[in-house]
Amino acid sequence: MSNLKESVSGRLQGDRVVASASSIQSSVSKLIEIIDEENDLLRQHRISSHASFVDRKNHALRELIAAQHTESLEASARTCRLLFERLSSALRLNAKLLKLHISAVGEVSDIIVGCMRESDSDGTYGRCGMSKRR
């Protein structure tokens, strides 16, 4: 039974199960894939909602944290160094693209608000939707 447990979960260290590097590699790779997908959509201006990406990134991050809690940080850093560098690069690009996207959304919002303020009105309603007529 102990061999089965070791082969499924990793190796045993005292009474603690230590995950194999592949669980961390898998988690980091999954996170990179999600971020790359979001970056591609941001570059193509084809993203309308970030909620699914936020949920997927949070889930992948929780998996990565769980994998790191069960493995020594030194071992994971050595075996996954290139993946962590790739993740860091993807996250830097993601931050830049999201900042541009948020800025663009803000500009569009400002244009819409400006147009609404400048639009012709019969003066029936004031600024807060209250009737001016008495």
C-alpha positions in Angstrom: 0.0 0.0 0.0 2.8 2.4 0.8 4.3 1.9 -2.7 1.0 2.8 -4.3 0.7 5.9 -2.1 4.2 6.9 -3.1 3.6 6.4 -6.8 0.4 8.3 -6.8 1.2 11.2 -4.5 5.0 11.6 -4.6 7.6 10.4 -2.2 7.3 10.0 1.5 9.4 12.2 3.8 8.7 11.2 7.4 5.0 11.3 7.8 4.7 14.0 5.1 4.1 13.3 1.4 6.3 15.3 -0.9 5.0 16.0 -4.3 7.1 15.3 -7.4 8.4 18.1 -9.4 6.0 17.2 -12.1 3.0 18.5 -10.0 4.7 21.9 -9.7 5.7 21.8 -13.4 2.1 20.9 -14.3 0.7 23.7 -12.2 3.1 26.3 -13.6 2.5 25.1 -17.2 -1.2 25.4 -16.7 -0.9 28.9 -15.4 1.3 29.9 -18.3 -1.2 28.5 -20.8 -4.0 30.5 -19.2 -2.0 33.7 -19.2 -0.8 33.2 -22.7 -4.4 32.7 -23.9 -5.5 35.9 -22.1 -2.5 37.8 -23.6 -3.4 36.6 -27.1 -7.0 37.8 -26.7 -5.9 41.1 -25.3 -3.5 41.6 -28.2 -6.3 40.9 -30.7 -8.7 43.1 -28.8 -11.1 40.2 -28.6 -11.7 40.0 -24.9 -15.0 41.2 -23.5 -15.0 39.7 -20.0 -12.1 39.0 -17.7 -14.1 37.0 -15.1 -13.3 33.6 -16.6 -9.6 34.4 -16.8 -9.6 35.6 -13.2 -11.3 32.5 -12.0 -9.0 30.2 -14.0 -5.8 32.0 -12.9 -6.9 31.9 -9.3 -7.6 28.2 -9.5 -4.3 27.4 -11.2 -2.5 29.6 -8.6 -4.2 27.6 -5.7 -3.0 24.4 -7.4 0.5 25.8 -7.6 0.5 26.9 -4.0 -0.8 23.5 -2.9 2.0 21.7 -4.9 4.7 24.0 -3.4 3.5 23.3 0.2 4.2 19.7 -0.3 7.6 20.0 -1.9 10.8 21.6 -0.8 11.2 25.1 -2.3 14.8 24.5 -3.2 14.0 21.3 -5.2 11.2 23.0 -7.1 13.2 26.1 -7.8 16.0 24.0 -9.4 13.7 21.7 -11.4 11.3 24.4 -12.5 13.6 27.4 -13.0 13.0 27.8 -16.7 9.2 27.5 -16.2 9.2 30.1 -13.5 11.2 32.4 -15.7 8.6 31.8 -18.5 5.8 32.5 -16.0 7.4 35.7 -14.9 7.8 36.9 -18.5 4.1 36.0 -19.3 2.9 37.8 -16.1 4.9 41.0 -17.0 3.4 41.0 -20.5 -0.1 40.3 -19.0 0.3 43.3 -16.6 1.2 45.6 -19.5 -1.6 44.4 -21.7 -4.2 44.6 -18.9 -3.0 48.2 -18.1 -3.5 49.2 -21.7 -6.9 47.5 -21.8 -8.1 49.3 -18.7 -6.8 52.6 -20.0 -8.6 52.1 -23.3 -11.8 51.2 -21.5 -11.5 54.3 -19.4 -11.0 56.5 -22.5 -14.1 55.0 -24.2 -16.1 55.5 -21.0 -14.9 59.2 -20.9 -16.0 59.6 -24.5 -19.5 58.2 -23.8 -19.9 60.3 -20.7 -18.8 63.4 -22.6 -21.2 62.7 -25.4 -24.0 62.2 -23.0 -23.3 65.5 -21.3 -23.1 67.4 -24.6 -26.2 65.8 -26.1 -29.2 68.0 -26.7 -31.7 67.9 -23.9 -35.1 69.6 -23.5 -34.1 70.4 -20.0 -36.8 68.3 -18.4 -34.3 66.6 -16.1 -31.5 68.0 -14.1 -28.2 66.4 -13.4 -29.4 63.9 -10.9 -32.5 62.9 -12.8 -34.7 65.3 -10.8 -37.3 67.2 -12.6 -36.5 70.9 -13.2 -40.1 71.8 -13.8 -42.1 72.8 -10.8 
